[in-house]
Amino acid sequence: MRFAAVLNRDGGTLRTIDMDAFSDRLRQTLEAAGHSVEIDIVAGRDIATALEKAIARRNVDVVLAGGGDGTISTAASLLMNKKKALAILPAGTMNLFARGLGIPQTLEAALQSFADGEVIAVDMATANGRPFVHQFSVGMHARMVQLRATMDFGSRLGKMQASVRAAWATIKNPPALKVSLSVGKTEIVTRTTGIGITNNLFGEGHLPYADNPAGGVLGIYVSVARRRHHLAKLLLDMLRGRLRQSAHVEVHQAGKVVLKIHSPTRKFRAVMDGELIRLERETTIEIHPGALNVLVPSRNAQAKAA
């Protein structure tokens, strides 16, 4: 296969390594397996432009994106409904979409998996037409991301520590939104501390990511927690992969959902794949089955086929 690699030198763990040496290992690994690769190392501000150029090259089969969650989400959005495949080099804090695809979580192991990887089609989702690969959320998650953005951290560990501080501050002063959700023929009107709408249902017993990235449904998670200890328990349930057993969340699934905000939207933001965005008064979220081709380890492709 012919690869075009775009590496965000400002993204996640790539900031901490010798990029020239790593690029040499990437080239050697792929060429030893019979592939070819062109490598671009760019600043974070230039990542979207570099990805667009890589995707536009006619002689490319796979676009390899290296960086944090924002880089991967941007690459997936640009490759949605295209024949070219995405290879994910997971350099972010959580790498939840990559985990769902079975991609190894160390850079070196991920490189090795590309050498004999196979291309499969997985789902994407959109919110008012804007693509995402992991989650669209309002309420607590958005408040946590807003608070974390005001904190200083210079490493993956620092970001995780900032996330804990932001989570605790949010639990002590949780948001409350009045919303309605149209799920199929059912309309849910409620006051909630948070809603997460995910690209496929989260799996059980692990961090919040989808076990089946081609399941063809949205996961809809509505918090019914109000008190601090219930909110803390809900966060713990999410991290431990026990949302379906939690007494503090309602779980639904659908191919399409319409979220309407009845609270003043100027007070709130939304988060899409970890990035803060403007919260619209009404948002239509839809699943798009098989909209993204991805390169995954061959054993994972065989497991999906089985």
Residue pairs with C-beta under 8 A, 6 or more apart in sequence:
1 35
1 36
1 61
1 62
2 35
2 36
2 37
2 59
2 60
2 61
2 62
3 30
3 35
3 36
3 37
3 38
3 60
3 61
3 62
3 63
3 64
3 87
3 114
4 37
4 38
4 40
4 54
4 55
4 57
4 60
4 62
4 63
4 64
5 23
5 26
5 37
5 38
5 39
5 40
5 54
5 63
5 64
5 65
5 66
5 89
6 40
6 42
6 47
6 50
6 51
6 54
6 63
6 64
6 65
6 66
6 75
7 14
7 19
7 22
7 23
7 39
7 40
7 41
7 42
7 66
7 67
7 89
8 14
8 42
8 43
8 44
8 47
8 65
8 66
8 67
8 68
8 71
8 91
9 15
9 19
9 41
9 42
9 43
9 44
10 43
10 44
10 67
11 44
11 47
11 66
11 67
11 68
11 70
11 71
11 91
11 92
12 67
12 68
12 91
12 92
12 93
12 156
13 91
13 107
13 156
14 22
14 66
14 67
14 91
16 155
17 107
19 41
22 107
23 39
23 41
25 108
25 111
26 37
26 39
26 64
26 111
27 37
27 39
29 111
29 112
29 114
29 115
30 36
30 37
30 111
30 114
30 115
31 37
32 115
33 115
33 116
35 114
35 115
37 64
38 54
38 57
38 60
40 50
40 53
40 54
42 49
42 50
44 67
44 71
47 67
47 71
47 74
48 74
48 78
51 63
51 65
51 74
51 75
51 78
52 78
54 60
54 63
55 63
55 78
55 79
55 82
55 84
60 84
61 84
61 85
62 84
62 85
62 86
62 87
62 114
62 119
62 295
63 75
63 79
63 84
63 85
63 86
63 87
64 86
64 87
64 88
64 89
64 114
64 295
65 71
65 72
65 74
65 75
65 86
65 87
65 88
65 89
66 89
66 91
67 89
67 91
67 92
68 91
68 92
68 93
69 92
69 93
69 94
69 95
69 96
69 97
69 134
69 273
69 274
70 273
70 274
70 275
71 91
71 92
72 86
72 88
72 90
72 92
72 95
72 97
72 98
72 133
73 97
73 132
73 133
73 134
73 272
73 273
73 274
73 275
75 86
75 88
76 86
76 97
76 124
76 131
76 133
76 292
77 130
77 131
77 132
79 85
79 86
79 292
79 293
80 124
80 131
80 288
80 291
80 292
81 288
81 291
82 293
83 293
84 293
85 119
85 293
85 294
85 295
86 292
86 293
86 294
86 295
87 114
87 117
87 294
87 295
88 95
88 97
88 98
88 101
88 103
88 110
88 294
88 295
89 107
89 110
89 111
90 98
90 99
90 103
90 104
90 105
90 107
90 110
91 107
93 156
93 159
93 160
93 163
94 207
95 103
95 105
96 134
96 207
96 208
96 209
97 133
97 134
97 199
97 209
97 213
98 105
98 110
99 105
99 206
99 207
99 209
100 200
100 203
100 209
100 210
100 211
100 213
101 122
101 213
101 294
101 296
101 300
102 296
102 297
102 299
102 300
102 303
103 110
103 113
103 296
103 297
104 110
104 112
104 113
104 297
113 296
113 297
114 295
116 297
116 298
117 295
117 296
117 297
117 298
117 301
118 295
118 296
118 297
118 298
118 301
118 302
119 293
119 294
119 295
119 296
119 301
120 214
120 293
120 294
120 296
120 300
120 301
120 304
121 214
121 290
121 291
121 292
121 293
121 294
122 213
122 214
122 290
122 292
122 294
123 199
123 200
123 213
123 214
123 215
123 216
123 287
123 288
123 289
123 290
123 291
123 292
124 131
124 132
124 133
124 199
124 287
124 288
124 291
124 292
125 131
125 132
125 133
125 136
125 197
125 198
125 199
125 218
125 285
125 286
125 287
125 288
126 132
126 285
126 286
126 288
127 136
127 197
127 270
127 272
127 283
127 284
127 285
128 280
128 283
128 284
130 272
130 277
131 288
132 199
132 272
132 273
133 199
133 273
133 292
134 198
134 199
134 209
134 273
134 274
135 141
135 196
135 197
135 198
135 199
135 208
135 271
135 272
135 273
136 196
136 197
136 198
136 270
136 271
136 272
136 283
136 285
137 194
137 195
137 196
137 197
137 270
137 271
137 272
138 177
138 179
138 194
138 195
138 259
138 261
138 268
138 269
138 270
138 271
138 279
139 174
139 175
139 177
139 192
139 193
139 194
139 195
139 223
139 268
140 170
140 171
140 174
140 175
140 193
140 194
140 223
140 231
141 194
141 196
141 271
142 175
142 268
142 269
142 270
142 271
142 276
142 279
143 166
143 170
143 174
143 175
144 163
144 166
144 167
144 170
145 166
145 269
145 271
145 274
145 276
146 269
146 276
147 165
147 166
147 169
147 170
148 159
148 162
148 163
148 165
148 166
149 276
151 162
151 165
151 166
152 158
152 162
153 159
153 161
153 162
167 235
171 228
171 231
171 232
171 235
172 228
174 193
174 194
174 226
174 231
175 193
175 194
175 268
176 191
176 192
176 193
176 263
177 191
177 192
177 193
177 195
177 261
177 262
177 263
177 268
178 190
178 191
178 261
178 262
178 263
179 189
179 190
179 191
179 192
179 195
179 259
179 260
179 261
179 262
179 263
180 187
180 188
180 189
180 190
180 259
180 260
180 262
181 187
181 188
181 190
181 195
181 220
181 222
181 252
181 257
181 258
181 259
181 260
182 188
182 257
182 258
182 260
183 220
183 252
183 254
183 257
184 254
188 222
188 252
190 222
190 224
192 222
192 223
192 224
193 223
193 225
193 226
193 231
194 222
194 223
195 220
195 221
195 222
195 223
195 259
196 219
196 220
196 221
197 218
197 219
197 220
197 221
197 257
197 259
197 285
198 208
198 210
198 218
198 219
198 220
198 221
199 210
199 213
199 218
199 219
199 287
200 210
200 212
200 213
200 214
200 215
200 216
200 217
200 218
200 219
200 287
201 210
201 212
201 215
201 217
201 219
201 251
201 253
202 208
202 209
202 210
202 211
202 219
202 221
202 241
202 243
203 209
203 210
203 211
203 212
203 241
204 211
204 241
204 242
204 244
205 240
205 241
205 242
206 241
207 239
207 241
208 238
208 239
208 241
208 243
210 219
213 294
214 289
214 290
214 304
216 255
216 287
216 289
217 253
217 254
217 255
217 287
218 253
218 254
218 255
218 256
218 257
218 285
218 286
218 287
219 251
219 252
219 253
220 251
220 252
220 253
220 254
220 257
221 243
221 249
221 250
221 251
222 249
222 250
222 251
222 252
223 231
223 234
223 248
223 249
224 248
224 249
224 250
225 231
225 233
225 234
225 248
225 249
230 248
231 248
233 246
233 248
234 246
234 248
234 249
237 243
237 245
237 246
237 248
237 249
238 246
243 249
243 251
244 251
255 286
255 287
256 284
256 285
256 286
256 287
257 284
257 285
258 282
258 283
258 284
258 285
259 282
259 283
259 284
259 285
260 281
260 282
261 268
261 279
261 280
261 281
261 282
265 279
265 280
265 281
268 279
269 276
269 277
269 278
269 279
270 276
270 277
270 278
270 279
270 280
270 283
271 277
296 304
